[in-house]
Amino acid sequence: MVPAGTYQIHSVPGPSWQLIISKSTQPWGIPYPAGQDLGRAPMTVQKTAAPVELLTIAIDDTPAGATLRIEWGTVSARAPFTVG
């Protein structure tokens, strides 16, 4: 559960990607604000149908809510979420 507010999103790539919601409000989020995590969620990873040249962050509607999708190169990482 993420209360209304201002946050940063980060991801940890690798064999098991993780989506991180950070409480930090510093501009750009660089360096990573260690100790400011509100929470982490696993992301599913699959190959894209075709290479993606530009880093793409999108929200796709689904019957159960939505999915945050991050794509770049041949990787597509996704995390489902709902708004309540």
N, C-alpha and C positions, 0 to 999 in steps of 0.2 A: 504494500500500500504506500503510495507516494502522495503526501498531502500537497495541496496547491502551493506553489512557490516558484522560485528560480533555482535551477539546477544545471549541472553539466552532465553530459553523457560521455562515457569512455568505453572502450572495448579492449579486451585482452585476447589477441589472436593466438592461435595454436591448434593443437588437436581438439581441444574442448574450449571453444570461445566462451567468454563471459561478457555480459553487458553490465556496466557499472553506472549507477546513478549516484552522483556526488553532490554533497551539500554545499560545496565550494561555489562562490560566486565571483571568483577572480577572473579577469578577462582571459580568454583563450584556453585556460586549463593546462598551461605549460609552465613549469613542470607538473606532472601528475600530483594532485593534492592528497598525498597519503594521509590516512587517518580521517578523511572527510566522507567516506562512503556512507550513503544512506542505505544502499543495498546492492546486491549482485544477483543476476539471473543467468542461467545457462542459455546459450544460443545454439540453434541447430545450424549446421554448415553443409552446404552442397555446392556443386559446380554450377556455374552459369551456363546457359545455352550457348552464349557467345562471349568473348572477352569484353569486359567493361573498361573503357579507357579512362573515364573520370570517376573518382570516388563518388558513389551515389548513396545517399541516405534518404529512405522513403518510408512512408506509412501506408500500408495496404489494408483496406477494409476487408474483414472476414465475417462470416456468419456469427462467430463467437465474440467479436470485438474488432481487433486490428493486430497487425504485425509490424514491428519495426524491422526494416530490411536495410542492411549495409552491404554494398557490392563494390568490388574493385578487382580488376584482373579477371580471374576465373573463379573467384570465391563469392558466395552469397551467404551471409550470416543473418539469421532471423530470430526474433524474440517476440512471442505473442503477448498481448496485454489487453486489458479491458478498462473502460472508463466508467466509474460509478458515481 
